[in-house]
Amino acid sequence: MIKNKNIFILSLGALFFVAGCGDSAKPKDLPKLYPVTITVTSEGTPLENAVVELVSDPPLKFQAITGTDANGKAVMKTYN
């Protein structure tokens, strides 16, 4: 139950993040972005509505976060 609640909260946060990130809000110092597609599975089954976040080391100013579709696929843009 807790796991599903955490996924819901993260998904809700991702929704607000994506809703506020249109091209009009794109920062001027944002570098060129490149698309990345991944598939998230659990025990071989595609995982729907999982939140995926790319984290850099060391942390950067910009983040890449999205959710998976019914096929467990997540498409996001990241740095070169």
N, C-alpha and C positions, 0 to 999 in steps of 0.2 A: 504494500500500500504506500509506504513512504517513497519507494522508488518511483512509482507512477506520479505521486504528488510533486516530486522534484523535477521530473521530466515536464510536467504541466507548467510549473513555475518558470523553468528555463525556456520553454517554448513561448510562453506569454512574453517574457522579456525579449526574446528574439523577434517576436512579432512587432513590438514597439520599436526595436532597433531598426528593423527593415523598413517599417513604415516611415521613419524619419530620415531615411538615407537615399532620397532621390537625387538625381543629377543636380538639381538646384542647390542642394546642401553639400555638394562635393567640395572639399577644401581645395584651395589653390595649390597647396604643397603636396597633394596626393600624387604619388608616382604612378607610372603606367601599371595597370593591373593585368593579370593573366588568369584565364579561367582554369579551375581545378574541379574535376568530378571524381567523387569517391563513392563507394558503396559500403554501408554499415550493415553488418549482420550480427545475429546472436544465435549461436549454435547452428550456423548455416542458413538461417532464415532471415530475409531482409527485415530490417528494423525500421518501421514507419514512425515518423514524428520524433526522431532522435535529434538532439541539438548537437551540432558540430561546430567546434571553434578551433581555429588555427592559432597557436600560441608561439610567439618567437622568443628566442633566448639570445640576447637580452630582450626584454619587452620593448616594443615599439609604440609609437603614438597611435597607430591605426590597428584595428582588429578586423578579423574575418570570421563571421559567425552566420550560420544558417541552419535549417532543419532538413530532415530527409523526407522524401516522398513515399508513396505506397510501396515502391520497389527498393527502398532503402538507399536511394541515390540522393546525394547532396551536391549541388553545384555552387561554387563560390569563386570569387576572384581574389587573387593574392599577389604579392610582389614577385618580381622576376626570379 
